[in-house]
Structure formats: C-alpha cells, structure tokens
Amino acid sequence: MSEPGPVAQAITRKLAEALNPAALEVINESHMHSVAPGSETHFKVVIASEAFAGKSPVARHRQVHALLKDELAGPVHALSIVAWTPDIWRQRRGAFPPSPKCLGGSKAG
C-alpha cells in the first residue's frame, strides 16, 4: 500500500490532535470515483473517540466536519464518516459499514 498523501496526512493529524481517538482510519477512496489517478478527493474517516460520548450521530459528523473545514472547502469533494464512541467500536468489533456508491460524474445511474 502506498504512503498517505498530504491531504490524508492533514486529515489524520487534525482528527488525532483534536479528538484523541481510540481508533482512527483515514481511507482514500478516490480511486473508486471518476478522478485522476493519485487524487485525494474522496475519503472515508472511521473514528472512535470519547469526545463523541453523549452526542448524536449528526453532532458527531458536525464535529468532524468542523475540524476538516479547510479540506472540505478545498481538495476534498466527498467525506464518508463513521464516528463512534470506543464502547460502540468494541461492541461492533471494529467492523464498519461500506461507503455509499458514487452517483456523481460519469458513473451516475
């Protein structure tokens, strides 16, 4: 597997510093979309953090979006988020749902 690019590295750093996650995975899913090879435009973030305790799924997503506002305003076109507490992460044994199918660009159905 290749090294993460600068956008993936920035996403990882910001989330790690702000949320002190028990689990964090930043997955570049750009290759699954109609973009140039090597692009960093479509990501999936899987994160488990105590910072999400007592928050609704929408509030968790908003928190991640706020932390990544610069990336979302620039290079990142799509962001899929799985944001759980560490307890939920353990209950689900780290298994997370797949990203939705791309409906944009030339692949629209």
N, C-alpha and C positions, 0 to 999 in steps of 0.2 A: 504494500500500500504506500502511496506517495505521502510526502510530508504535507501537513495542512498549509494552505496558502495564507496570505496576510489577513484576509477577511475572516477566515475561520479562526485564526490565532487571536484576532481582536475580540471576536465574539466569546471565545473561551476565556480570555483574560478578564473581560468585563464581568461576565457571569460569575467566574470563580472569586474575583475580588469582592463583588457586592453581595453575593449570596452564600458564600462558604458552603458549597454543595457537598452532600454525602456521595452523590453520583452526578457526573456530568459527561455528556457525549454530544459533540457538535459534528453533525454529519452533512457533508456537502453532497446534495442530491442534484446538483446542476446537470450532471451527465444524463439524467432521466428526462431532460427537457430540451427544447429546441434552442440551444445556446451553443456558442463556440466552445471547442474543447478547452479544458483548463479554466472555465468560467467559475466564478464564485457568486452565483446569483440566487440559488435555491438551497435553503438549509433546513435541517431538522435539528432541533435542540431537545435533548432529553435531559431533564434535570430533577434531582431530588434535593430539597433543602428545607430545613426547619423554618426558614423565612416564609414559607408558604402555609405554615400551620394556622388554622382558623380562617383561611381565605378561600373564597370561592374559586372555581376554575377560571372564571372570567378575570377576577382580580389578579390571579397568578400570571395569566397571559399579559395583562396590562403592565404588571411589574417587569416582566421580561421585555416587553415592547419598549417601555420607558428607558431601560438600561441600554437597549440597542437602537435608540432613535437615530443615531448618526448612520449606522449601517442600513437601516430601513429607508432612510432618506436618500441613500446613495446606491451602493452596489447591490444590496440585497433586494430582490424582486419578490421573493416568497419565503415565508418562515413558518414551518410547522413546529408546534410546541407541545411537548409532554412535560408538564410541571406538576410534580407530586411531592408530598412530604416523604421523608425517609421511611416512615411507617408504611405508607402505601407502596413504596418501592419494594420493601421487604415482603409485603403481603403478595405482591404480584411477581415476586422473584425476579425483578428487573425486566420482565417482558413488557414491551410497549407496542402499541398498535402501529401498523404501517402508515406511511404518509398517504394522503389522498392522491388520486390520479391527477395528472396535469391536464387541464382543459384549455389551456391557452395556446397561442401561436398556431402552428400548422397541425397540431395534434388535437384540435378541438373536434368534438364529436357531436 
